[in-house]
């Protein structure tokens, strides 16, 4: 459902705000737009054919699970674009305001891509390339997409013969990349809890059950009182915070709780550590 919602957002941004105003977006949709302006071939045909070959690459590198969700995303977006183009033939918004069309269209597109990527899916195209790079290197998805799509947007000048449209394409690309990072990073944000309670065992068991997070018991001593206490240390996703606060309040309303944001959490249930190849590092050190 999240991927489908993302594809709907992307479809609205692309077919209603960008394509009718001759503003190029990045990736395969950008290539499809250029082909459409040059030959008149409907964008959903070109989009689907190019992604068919890219999905073969994704199947080998990113795995079956990613590929299945990406296939779903590509097929869903193709269907949405076909329906939207059929229903909005001759319809155009912000015809005399290309900058606003770029901003609004890019916001919709970036939100759609971010929702798809946060669910381990993709709209295909350069999103697949970005996901492959992000799998092995700690480079943000938005930055990879930004670099990959610059050539596509610049090449739209060969068809449109208008540098102003190319500049609006750059604006679209930047805003889209920014929104992608915001959406994806908000889904990955983690928090840590320090919980002091006489009912620490019950709270720990409940956190293990729902939201199914690990709990570490730390032996602590109150400096002023000298009393020995048990303190729980918990790492969780930010979206799971309300659940943890609720169960703490239900178990022990008088518990002392500290919550703080963390820059990164790596390990089981969170992100994977991405480092450069050890052999390459050794060679650089030797040099």
N, C-alpha and C positions, 0 to 999 in steps of 0.2 A: 504493500500500500504506500509506503514511503517513497519507493522508487517511482511508482505510478504518479504520485503527487508531484515528484520532482520533474518527471517528463512533461506533465501538464504545464508546470510553470515555465519550463524551457520552451515548449511549443508556443505559449502565449507571447513570450518575449521575442522569439525568432520570427514567427509568421505574422504577428500583428504590428509590432513596433519596428523591427529591423529590416526585414525583407522588403516590405512595401516602400520603405523610404530609401532603398538602395544603400543600406549600411551593412557592411560586412562584419560577420562574427568570425570567431576562430574555428579551428578544427574542421571536421568533415562537413558540418553545416555551412561553414564558410566556403569550402570548395563547392558544395552543392549550390550555394547561392551564386557563385561566379559562373558555374556551368549553366545555371538557369538564365542568368542575364545574357550569356553569350549565345546559347542555343535554344532556350525556351523549354528544355527538358525539365519536367516537374522535379522539385527538390527532393521529394521523398524517394524517388527512384534512385537518384545518384547517392543519396545518403545511405540507403540500405545496401547497395552493391559494394560501396567502398568498405563499409563496416563488416560486411561478410568476410572479407579477406583479413581485416584486422582482428576479427574474433578468433580466427584460426591461430594467430600469434598469441592472443590472450589465453587460449586454451592450453597452450604448451607451457607458458611461463607463469601465469597467475593462478592456474588451477581450474578445476571443473566448476567449483562453487561460484567463483567470480564470473566465470564465463556464462554460466546459466543465468545469473542475475543481470549480466550485461546484455545477453541475448534478449531477455525480457524487456530491459530498458530500451534497446534499439528498436525492437518490434513495436513496443508501446508508443515510442516517440514517432515512429513512421506512421502508425495508425492515427495518432493525434494530429500530426501535420497534414495528413491527407484529408481528414475530416475538417480541420480548421481552414485549410485552403479552399475546400469546397464551399464551406458556409460563408466565408468572408471574401469571396471573389469581388473585386472592385472596391472593397472596404479599406480605408486608410485613416490612421490616426496620426495627428501631429505632423501633417505633411509639410507645414511651413516652419516647424520647430525641430530640426534634425538633432539638435543637442539633447533636448528633452527626450526624444525618441531613443537616442543612444543610452541615456542614463536609465530610463525605465526598462527598456528592453534588456540591457545588460544586467540589471538587478534581478529581473525574472530569470534570465538564463543562468546567472551565477547561483541563485538560490536552487534552481533545478539540479544543476551539476553537483552542488554541495550536498543536497539531500540524497542523491543517488550514490555518491562516493561514501557518505557516512553510513550507508547501508550495504557497503561492499559491492555496489553495483556501479554502473557507468552509462553515459550516453554514447559511449564508443568513441572512435576517432582519437584525438590527442589525449582524451581522458584515459584511454588504455595505456598510451605511452607514459603519461604522468603517473599512473598507478604502478607501472613496471619500475620506473625510476625510483618512486617513493618506497617501493618494496626493499630496495637494496641500499638506498642512500637517504639520509635524513634531510631531504629537500622538500619544501612545501609543495603541495599539489598545484596551488595557484601559480607559483613561480615557474614550474615546469610547463604548464599550459601556456603561460605568457610567452616564454621563449619559443615554444614550438609553433605558436600561431602567428608570430610576427611576419613571417614570410608569406603566409596565406593571405593576410590582410593587405600587405604591400602589393601582392600580385593582383589584387582586385583592380588596380589602376589600369591594367592592360585591357580590361573590359569596360570599366566605367569612365575612364579618361578624365577623372575628377579627383584631384588631390584632397579636396575638402572632404569628400566621402571617405577617403582613406584615413584622414585624421580622425573623423568620427568613428571609424573602425578601431583605431588605436584607443580612443576613449572607451569604447565598448569593451575592448579586451582588458584594459586595466581595471575597470569597475567590476567586470565579471570575475577576474582573478581575485580581486579583493574580497568580493562577496563569497566566493568559494572558500577561501581561507577562513572567513568568519563563521560560516555555517559548519564546516568540518571541524574546526578547532573548538567550537562551542559544544559539539557532540563528544569531543575527546577530553574535555576539561576534567581534571580529577581534583579531589579534595582529601584531606586527612582529618581524622577525628582523634582527640584524646578524651577519653571518658573515664571519670572517677565515680564509682558507685559501689555501695555495699551489695547491690544485686548484679554485680558484674558478670557472674556466670550465666544468669538468665538473659541478660542483654546480649552477651556474646553468642549464645545459642540461637537467639532470634535473628541476629545479623547473619549468622551462618546459613539460616534457613531462607531468609528473605531480607535483603537482596542477594543472598548467597555470596557474601564477601568474607575473606579471611580476617581473623581477629588475633592480635598478639597481646598477651597479658604481660605487663611490665610491673615488677615490684618497685614500689615507690614509698617514700617517707615524707610526711609533712614536715617542713623545716621548723615551723613555729610550734606545732602540737607534738611533733616527734612520733606521731602515730603512723604505723605502717598500713599502706593501702594498696589495692590492686588497681592498676590503670590499664585501660584497653586502648590499643592503637589500631586504627582501622583506616584503610585506603579504599576509596570508592569513586565512582563517577559522580560528577556534580549533579546530574539528574536524579541520582539515587539518594541525595541528601534529605529530601522531605520524608522518604520512607524511613531512614535511619532516625531522624528526629522524632517521628511519630512513635516508633516502637520504643525509643528511650523514654519518652514522656509517658507512654502507657505502662512501662515496667517500673520506672522510678522517676517521678516528677522532680525529685530533689537532686538528681544526678548533676555533677559538674561536667560540662561539655565544652570543649574547645574545637572549633572548626577553622581550617585555613586552606587556602588554595596552594597547590603544588605546581611547579614548573613542568615536571614530567615524571611519569611513573612507568617503569619498564619491567616486564615480567609477565607471568601467566595471568590472563584476564585483563591485561592492559596492552601497552604498545611493545613492539619488539625493538631491541637495541640494534641500531643500524650503524655499522662501522665500516671503514675502508678495509680492503683486503690486507691481511696481516703481512703477506709476502711483499706487497707493494710498499708497505710502510717500512719494512726492513731494508728493502732496496734503497729507498730514499734516505734512510738513516746512514747506510753504508756509503752512499754517494756524498 
